[in-house]
Amino acid sequence: MTDGIDGPAGHSSTRRSAPRRWLVGGAVATLATVVGLSLALRSGAAPACAAPAGPAVALPAAVAQLAPPAAGTRHEGKATFYDSKGAGGNCSYPAAPADRRYVALGPAEYADGAACGGYLEVTGPKGTVRVMVMDQCPECEPGHLDLSREAFARIADPVRGIVDVSYRLVADPPLSGPLTFRIKEGASQWWFAVLVAGHGNPLRSVEVRQGGSGPWRAAARESYNYWLIDSGAGPGPYQVRVTDTRGHQATATGIRMAPGKVQRSSVRMYGGSSAESATAARTPAARAKPSASASVRASARPTPSVAVTVDASASGEPTGFEAFAPAPLAAPSPGCD
């Protein structure tokens, strides 16, 4: 995650030489040029400028633009497996999913965190498994999925180590519960950072405002899946408005400045909630807002869908993410680490 910037080239001073040296040097250079040209013609070599142009090589789209797998598109690739040892991966979740079915994507499809929290349906020689995007595999190329050992075992014999697979992004997967929010350690009224989970589809935007009024402020997604407002969002409590890539939108209220604690709201990203206060309205998906990341980030173009906006106060006592729980450690296995 470092950027190398080449500095300006240094200026070298020129030194005037004696006329006699210049003449001798010029004669030697001319003789070398004639000899070199003669040898080239005798060997049949053609001048470089006369070489026929080869076919243009198109760079993969992922090289030009980062994007998670597109919904509704079937992709072909390969799968390996690894063990996160219970950790929540580069997406910063408190722990791996309780069912331990997760996947790490290469940088192009991880897309600076844009794929976090989405679900892939992966099909291999033995069957199909649904996995949550939780981690990044730095050395994996586009199409290379690094599954958890448990997920790999459902589609192939782990002894094989690597298998051909097909996969697709799942649209509107079943939700494990309401949205949860975790304010990052070190946050304050002057620097705001929140992790959102339980949203099902990848997220497009997160907006925050102090109390129940005032302007909404867009947060910028970081590659580790926290949404930041560098200048802060005030002391709280906050309303947090979340929009996913399919146009679903939900608003939770009562989110407190409680760094390091998971706050469980009573609002679901879609499919209704226990504290619904607004009727569903058909609206087009919001256009993605620019983020502060240096990398280009893109996701599938949203399609108009029902956006459910709900106001729900966070529960009094923060609880853990329902979809996550500490898991027993497993023996290391082959794959991307």
N, C-alpha and C positions, 0 to 999 in steps of 0.2 A: 504493500500500500504506500509505497514511496514513489515520488516523481523525480526523475533525473533531468535536470535542465542544463544543457550545454552552455557554457559561457561564451562570450564573443571571442573570436579568434584574435590572437595577439598580433600586433603589427611588428614586422621585422624591419630593421633598418637596412638600407642598401649601402654598399661600400663601392666607391669608384675604383676600378683597377687600372693598371698601366696599360696604354694602348697596345704594346707588344704582347702582353699576356692575353689581351682580349682577342687579338688576331690569331694567336696560336690556339686558344681554346675554341674559337669559331671554326678553324680548320679541322680540328679533331672532331667536333660535333658534326660537321658536314660530311666527313669521311664515314663516320659511324652510321649516319642516316643512309648514305648510298649503299654501304655494305649490307645493312639490314634490309633495305628494299630489294636488293638483288637476291638475297637468300630467300626472302618471302616469295618472290616471283618464281624462283627455281623450284621451291617446294610446293608450288601450286596453291599457296594460301591466298585467300581473298582479303582485301581490306575490310576492316571491321564495319565500316559504314555500308559495305555492299552485302553484308550478311542478311539472308532472308529473314523477315520478321516471323516469329513463331506465333501460334494462336494465343489470344489473350486469355489469361488465367483469371477467372472470376473468384474473388475472395468470398469465403462463406459470409452469409449475412450477419452471423454472430460476431464476426470480426469488426464489422462496421457499426453494429448496433447491438447492445445487450438487451435481451428480452427473455422472459420465462416462456416455457412451452405454451403454445396457443391453444385455447379451449376449442374443442371439437376437431382438432387435427391429430391424426395418428402419426406418430413418429417411430422410426426404426433406430435401433442402437444396440448397445451391449450393457450388461450389468455385472458388477462385482459386488463384494460385500465387505463391511468393516464393523467395528464396535465402538460406539461413542462412550462406552463405559458409564452410561447413565446420564451423561451431560447433555445439555440442550443444544449444543452445536453453535455454529456461527450466527444463527438467528437469535441467540441470547435467551432462549427459553429456560426456565428454571431447571427443567429436567427433560429427559426423553419422554415421548408418549408412553402411557402406561402399557399399551399393547406392544411397544417396541417395534412398531412398523414405521420406519422413517427412511429418508433418502437424502443423500448429499449430491448436489449438482455441480457441474463445472462452472467456471466463472461466467461464461456466455449465457447460460440458462439460469444461473443463480441471480444474475443481473443486479448486482449490488444490493441484494436483499429483497428485490421486487417479487421474487417467487416465494418468500417465506410464508409459511402458514397455509399454502395451497396444497392440494392433494393430487397425486398422480395415480392412475390405474395402470399397472405394469403387468404384461403378459409374457410368460416364458414357457419352456418346454412342459412343465408340470401343471401350470394353471395361472391364475390371476390374483394379484394382491393390490390393495389400496394402501398407499403410503403418504405420509405428510412430509413436505419439504422442510427440513430442519437444519441443514448444514451445507457447507460448500466444500467441494473437492478441488483444490487448486490445480492439480495436474490433470483433471478429467476434461476431455474435449467434448464439444456438443454431441449429445447422443449417448454419452457414457454416464450411466446411473450407478452410484455407489450406495447400495441398499444396506439396511441393517441385516445382520445374520438371520434373524427371525423372518424378515420379509423375503430374503433370498431363498430360504428353505421352502417357502410356499410355492415358488415358481420353478425351482431346479434343485438338483442334488448339490449341496455345498462342496462336495468333493471336486466338482467340475471347476469351481473357482470363477469362471467367466462364461457367460452364455449370451446368445442373441435374444433380444427382447423387442417388443413393441410397447409403446406407452402413449397416454394422452392425459391432458389436464382435465380433472373432473369439474364440471360446472355445478354449483350449488350442492356440494356434498352435505350429508346430514351433519348437523351441528351437535357437539357434545354438551353444549350449555350456553349460557349468556356470554357476552363479551367480558373480558377481564382486562385490567389495566395495571401496569406496574411502573411507578415513577422511579427513575434511575437514581442510584446512590449518588450523592453529591449535588442533586438538583435543588433549586431554591426558587424564590420568586424572581430571581435575576437570570436563571438558566433552567430551561424546562426540557425534560426528556421523558418520553413515555413509550412503553412497550405494550402493544395491543395484541391480544390472542383470542382464539375462539371464533374467528371470522369466516372460516370455511374457504372462501375464494381469496386469491391474493388481493391485497389492498392497493387502492389507487391514491388515496389522500387521507390525511388526518388534520382536522382543524380544531382549535382550542379557543375558548374565550373565558374570561374571568366572570364568575357569578352567572346570572341568567340574562345578562344584557351586554351591550357593547359589540364591537366588530369581531368577526371571526378572524383568527390568525392562522395562516397555513404553517404546518410543521414540515420540516424537510427530513426525508428518510435517510438514515445512514446505512452503510453496508452491513452493520451488525444488527439491523432491524429495529433500532430505536428511532422515534420521531422527535426531532429537536427544534426548539425555538431558542436561538442563541441569546437573544436579549431578554428571555424570560416571558412568563405569561401572568405574572402577579402571584399573590400569596395563595389563591384558591379560596374556596372550592371552585372547580371548573366544570364547564360543559365541554364534552369532547364529541365531535361529529366525525364519523368514520364512513368512508365511501369505498366500495370494492370495485374490482375491474368489470363487474357485470352491472353496475349501476345501483346496486342495493346501498341504502344509506340508513344509518341509525345514529341517534344522539343519546348519550348517557350523561346524566347530571350527578352532581355531588361527588365528583372525583377529587380527592384531597391531596394536598402536598404531603405525602407520606412515603419518602424514599425507601426503597427496598421492600415494600410490602405490596402484595398482590391484592387488588381491590376488585371484587366480583360485583358486576352490575346486575340489573334485572332485565336487561334488554338483549335480544338476539339480533344478529345481523340480518336475518330473514326468517320467514316462517312464523312470525308472531312472537309475542313476549307476554310476560306476566304483568307488565305495567304499561300497556299500550295507551298512548294519549293522543294519537293522531291517526286519521284515516289514511289508508294507502293512496298514493297518488302516482299516476304513470308519468314518469319524467325521464328524459334522456340522461345517460350517464354523464357525470361531470368530466370536463377535460382535465387531463393530468396537469398538476402544477409543477413548475420547475423545482428541482431540489438543489441542495448545496453541494452535492457530490460532484467530483471532477469527471467521473465516468458518465457516459451517455446511458440513460436508463429508459427502457420502453417496455410496454406491455401490449397485449392484444387490444385492438380497438373495441371499446365497449359497445354493447347493443342496448337499445332502450329496454327497460324492464321496470317492474314495480319497485319503487323505493319506499321503504317503510321507515318513517321517522318516529322515534320513540323517545320520550323523556323518562329516565329511570334513575333513581338515586342509588348510589352504591350502598351495599350492605354495611352495617355498622362495624363489623369485624372483618378485616380482610382475610380471605382464604386463598388456598393454592389454586392454580389452574386446574380445572376439572379434568382436562385432557392429559395432564402430566402427573407423574408420580415417580419417586425414586425407584429405580429398578436394580435387581441384583447384578453384580458385575459378571461378565462372561469372559471366556478366554479370548485372547486376541486372535484375529482371523485375517486372511489375506485380503488385499484390496487397497484402495487409496487411504492413506492415513493423514 
